[in-house]
Amino acid sequence: MMGRVVTGAILVLAGLLLIIANLGVLHLDSGRLLNTWWPLGLVLLGSLLMTMKIYFLGGALLFYGLLFLAIKLDLLQAHVVHALMVWWPLGLLVIGTVLIVNRRV
């Protein structure tokens, strides 16, 4: 139930913003906006999963969402970003392996 409410609220908010932008009231570059802020979707989904007591997957999505958001907003130094861009798939290997091996997660 909570997931439907959150999803519905996000869709309503997105629809309102896009209508306001289409009417010319607000200048909204949706391409640039989406390119910069897409990691918030991972943060929201991870937070939702955490509230549903799906801690491992929720925490992983929350972590990756915050990590990619920090990269998109240039909050990390260049050498850290480079290392993360090379090695971030290692986390997917760990998460996938844990999900396969440990059925309680």
The 8 nearest C-alpha neighbors of each residue, nearest first, counted from 0:
[[1, 3, 2, 4, 5, 6, 7, 51],
 [2, 0, 4, 3, 5, 47, 6, 51],
 [1, 3, 5, 0, 4, 6, 47, 7],
 [2, 4, 6, 0, 1, 5, 7, 8],
 [3, 5, 7, 1, 2, 6, 8, 0],
 [6, 4, 8, 2, 7, 3, 9, 1],
 [7, 5, 3, 9, 8, 4, 2, 10],
 [6, 8, 4, 10, 5, 9, 3, 11],
 [9, 7, 11, 5, 10, 6, 4, 12],
 [8, 10, 12, 6, 7, 11, 13, 5],
 [9, 11, 13, 7, 12, 8, 14, 6],
 [12, 10, 14, 8, 13, 9, 7, 15],
 [11, 13, 9, 15, 14, 10, 8, 16],
 [14, 12, 10, 16, 11, 15, 9, 17],
 [15, 13, 11, 17, 12, 16, 10, 18],
 [14, 16, 18, 12, 17, 13, 19, 11],
 [15, 17, 19, 13, 14, 18, 20, 12],
 [16, 18, 20, 14, 19, 15, 21, 13],
 [19, 17, 21, 15, 20, 16, 14, 22],
 [20, 18, 16, 22, 17, 21, 24, 25],
 [19, 21, 25, 17, 23, 18, 22, 27],
 [22, 20, 18, 23, 19, 17, 24, 25],
 [23, 21, 19, 20, 24, 18, 25, 17],
 [22, 24, 20, 21, 25, 26, 19, 18],
 [25, 23, 22, 19, 20, 26, 21, 18],
 [26, 24, 20, 23, 19, 27, 22, 21],
 [27, 25, 20, 23, 28, 24, 21, 19],
 [26, 28, 29, 20, 25, 32, 17, 16],
 [27, 29, 30, 31, 32, 26, 33, 20],
 [28, 30, 32, 31, 27, 33, 17, 34],
 [31, 29, 33, 32, 28, 34, 35, 27],
 [32, 30, 34, 33, 29, 28, 35, 36],
 [31, 33, 29, 35, 30, 34, 36, 28],
 [34, 32, 30, 36, 37, 35, 31, 29],
 [33, 35, 31, 32, 36, 37, 30, 29],
 [36, 34, 32, 33, 71, 37, 31, 72],
 [35, 37, 33, 38, 39, 34, 32, 68],
 [36, 38, 39, 33, 40, 35, 34, 41],
 [39, 37, 64, 40, 41, 68, 36, 67],
 [40, 38, 42, 37, 41, 36, 43, 64],
 [39, 41, 43, 38, 42, 37, 44, 64],
 [40, 42, 64, 44, 38, 39, 43, 60],
 [41, 43, 61, 39, 64, 45, 40, 44],
 [44, 42, 46, 40, 45, 41, 39, 47],
 [43, 45, 47, 41, 46, 42, 40, 48],
 [44, 46, 57, 61, 60, 48, 42, 47],
 [47, 45, 49, 43, 44, 48, 42, 57],
 [46, 48, 44, 50, 49, 45, 43, 51],
 [49, 47, 57, 51, 45, 53, 50, 46],
 [48, 50, 54, 57, 52, 46, 53, 51],
 [51, 49, 47, 52, 48, 46, 53, 54],
 [50, 52, 48, 49, 53, 47, 54, 46],
 [53, 51, 49, 50, 54, 48, 57, 55],
 [54, 52, 48, 49, 51, 57, 55, 56],
 [53, 55, 49, 57, 52, 58, 56, 48],
 [54, 56, 58, 57, 53, 59, 104, 49],
 [55, 57, 59, 58, 54, 53, 60, 45],
 [58, 56, 45, 48, 49, 54, 60, 59],
 [57, 59, 61, 55, 56, 60, 54, 62],
 [58, 60, 56, 62, 61, 57, 63, 55],
 [61, 59, 45, 63, 57, 62, 58, 41],
 [60, 62, 42, 45, 58, 64, 59, 63],
 [63, 61, 59, 65, 60, 64, 58, 66],
 [64, 62, 66, 60, 65, 61, 67, 59],
 [65, 63, 38, 41, 42, 61, 67, 66],
 [64, 66, 68, 62, 63, 67, 69, 61],
 [65, 67, 63, 69, 64, 68, 62, 70],
 [68, 66, 70, 64, 69, 65, 38, 63],
 [67, 69, 65, 71, 70, 38, 66, 64],
 [70, 68, 74, 72, 66, 67, 71, 65],
 [69, 71, 67, 73, 68, 72, 74, 75],
 [72, 70, 68, 73, 69, 35, 67, 36],
 [71, 73, 69, 70, 74, 68, 35, 75],
 [74, 72, 70, 75, 71, 69, 76, 77],
 [73, 75, 69, 72, 70, 76, 71, 68],
 [76, 74, 73, 70, 80, 79, 69, 77],
 [75, 77, 79, 78, 80, 74, 73, 81],
 [76, 78, 80, 79, 81, 75, 73, 82],
 [77, 79, 81, 80, 76, 82, 75, 83],
 [80, 78, 82, 81, 76, 77, 83, 75],
 [81, 79, 83, 77, 78, 82, 84, 76],
 [80, 82, 78, 84, 79, 83, 77, 85],
 [83, 81, 79, 85, 80, 84, 86, 78],
 [82, 84, 80, 86, 87, 85, 81, 79],
 [85, 83, 81, 82, 86, 87, 80, 88],
 [84, 86, 82, 83, 87, 81, 88, 80],
 [85, 87, 83, 88, 89, 84, 82, 90],
 [86, 88, 89, 83, 90, 84, 85, 91],
 [89, 87, 91, 90, 86, 92, 85, 84],
 [90, 88, 92, 87, 91, 86, 93, 94],
 [89, 91, 93, 88, 92, 87, 94, 86],
 [92, 90, 88, 94, 89, 93, 95, 87],
 [93, 91, 89, 95, 90, 94, 96, 88],
 [92, 94, 90, 96, 91, 95, 97, 89],
 [95, 93, 91, 97, 96, 92, 90, 98],
 [96, 94, 98, 92, 97, 93, 91, 99],
 [95, 97, 99, 93, 98, 94, 92, 100],
 [98, 96, 94, 100, 99, 95, 101, 93],
 [97, 99, 95, 96, 101, 100, 94, 102],
 [100, 98, 96, 97, 101, 95, 102, 94],
 [101, 99, 97, 98, 96, 102, 95, 103],
 [102, 100, 97, 103, 98, 99, 104, 96],
 [101, 103, 104, 100, 98, 99, 97, 96],
 [102, 104, 101, 98, 100, 97, 55, 99],
 [103, 102, 101, 55, 98, 53, 54, 97]]
